[in-house]
C-alpha cells in the first residue's frame, strides 16, 4: 500500500504530460525517451516542409510542433529533441525547410533554429511547473516561447541584413500566423492536460 501511494505521488508530481500519457520506470524510460526524441525530430522535419496557405504569407506548422513538444515533453526531453534535430541537420540530413548541412546553422535564418531550442526548453520548464493546466498560464507560456524564437531569429537576421529589414521581412509577415498557431495550441494543450489529470 505504501509503495502504491509512493508511486501515485511520483506520478502526481511529475507534470510533464508525456510521462502522464506514457508512464515508465527504469530502462524502459530511456527507450521511451529515445523514441520520443526521434518522433519529435520527424515531426519537426515534416512540419518545416509543408506550407499552409495563410495571410499575408504561407505558413509552416513548425513552431506549432515546437509548442506541442515544449508543453508536453518537459524541459529535458524538449531540449534534447530540438538539439537532436539541429544535429541531424548539421550532419546533412534534409530536416530543414530546404535541406540540411552546417550552412543552415550559420546562415541568415539560423537564429530561428536556435530560438526554437531555447523556446522548447523554456516552455518545457514552465509546463513542468503546471503552466500547461491553465488556459491563461498556457497562453503566457506560448507567447514567451514565440518571443524567444523571434528574438533569436530577428536578432541574428538583423545582424546580417540590418534590423529594419529583419523586422519587416522576418517578423511582421509571420505575426498573424503565429497567433493562429498559439490559439490552436491553446485550445488543445490545457484541455488535454485536464483530461489526463482526471
N, C-alpha and C positions, 0 to 999 in steps of 0.2 A: 504493500500500500504506500509506504514511504517512497519507494522507487518510482511508482506511478505519479505521485504528487510532484516529485523532483523533476521528472520528465515533462510533466504538464507545465510547470513553472518555467522550465527552459524554453519550451515552445512559445509560451506567452510572452517572454521577454525578448525572444528573437523575432523582431518585427520585419525583417526582410521578407517580402511577400513570397519570394521563390522558395524560402525554407518552410513557409506555412503550406505552400502548394505541394512541394516535394520534400517532406521531412526525411532526413537520412542521418546516419551516425557512422563514425569510423571511416574505414577505407571507401565505402560506397559514396561518402560525401565528396571525396576527391574525384571519383569517376563522374559523379553528377556535375561537379563544377567544371571539369574539362569539357563535358558535353554541352553545358550551358554556354561556355565561352565560345566554342565552335559554332553553336547555333546562333549566338548573338552576332558573331562576325559575318555569318552567312546573311542574316537579315540586314545588317549594315551595308554589305556589298550589294545586295539586290536592290535595296531602297535607294542607293545612290545612283542607280542607273535607270530607274523608272520615273519618267516625268509625267506629272499630272497637270492637266490644263487648269490654270488659275489666273486671277488678275492681280497685278499687271504683268506678271511673268509666270511661266510654268514653274511648278514646284516639284521637288522630290520629297519623299517622306522620311528622309534620313534622320532629320532632327527629331521627328516623331518617334522613331525607333530608339534614338538616344534617350528621349524622355521615358519610354517604357523600360528600357534597360536600367536606367538610373533609379527609377521609382520602384522597381521590383527586385533587382538583383542585390541591393545593398552596396555599400561603398567599395568593399574589397573586390567583389566579383565584377562590379561595374568597371573599376579601374583596370583590372586585368583583361576584361573583354575588349575594352577600347584600345588598350596597349597592344593586345594580340592583333587587333585589326590594323593598327599602324605598322606593326612589324610585318604582317602579311603583305601590306602594300609596299613597304621598303624592300622586301625580298623580290618584288617584281610581280606578285600575284595581282591580277586585274580587279582589285576590290574597290578601287576608287571610281569616281564618275566616268573618267576617260582612260582608265588603265591602271598601271602600277609602276613603282620604281621610286628611287630616292628623290628624284626631281620634284615629285608631288609633296614631299615633306620639307622642301626648301623653296618651292615656287610661291607665286602670289597668293594662292588660296590655302597655304599650309596652316595659317593661323586658325582657320575654321576647324581643321582636323585636331589640332592641339586643344582648341576650345572645347570640342566635343569630349575629349578625355577629361578635362577639368570639370565640365558641366555634369557628366555622368557620375563622377566621383562625389561631387558636392551634393547632387540630388540623392545619391545612394546613402550618403551620411545622414541627410535630413530625413529620408524615408525611414531609416532605422530608428530615428527619434520619434516616429509616429506621424510624420508630416504627410504620409500618404492616406491617412484615415479621415482627414478633414478636408472638405472642398476648399476652404479658404487657405489653409496651410499648404495644400497641394498646389493651388494656384500660385502662391508666393514662391514655392519651390521651383515650379516650371518656369516662372518669369526669371528667377535668378539663374536657372540653367541656361535659358535663352540669352540672357545678358552676358554670361560668361562666354558662350560660343561666339557671339558677335563682337564682344570686346577683344577677344584674341584675334578673330578673323579680320575685323576692320582695322584694328591696331597694327597688325602685321602688314596687311594690304596697303594701309596708308603710308607705312614707312617706305614702300616701294613706288607707289604712284601718286602720293600726296593724299592728305586726309579729306579734303573736299571731294575729290574724285572717289575715294574709298567709301565715303558716306553715301554718295549719290548712286554708286554702282554696286556696292557691297552690303548695303543695309536697307535703304529706303524701299527698293523694289520688293524686298522679302518680308517686310513688316506685316502686311495683310495675311500672307500665307502662314507666317509664324504664329499669329494669333489664332488662326484656324486650327493649326496643329495643337496648340496649347489647349484650346477649347475641347478638341477631340480627346486628348489625353485626360483632361479634367472630368469629362463625362465617364470615362472608363475606370480610371485608377481608384478613386475613393469608393465607388460602388463595389468594385471587385474586392477591395480591402475589407470592407464591412462584411461582405458575403463570406470571406474566408475566416473572419474572426467570430462568426456565429457559432 
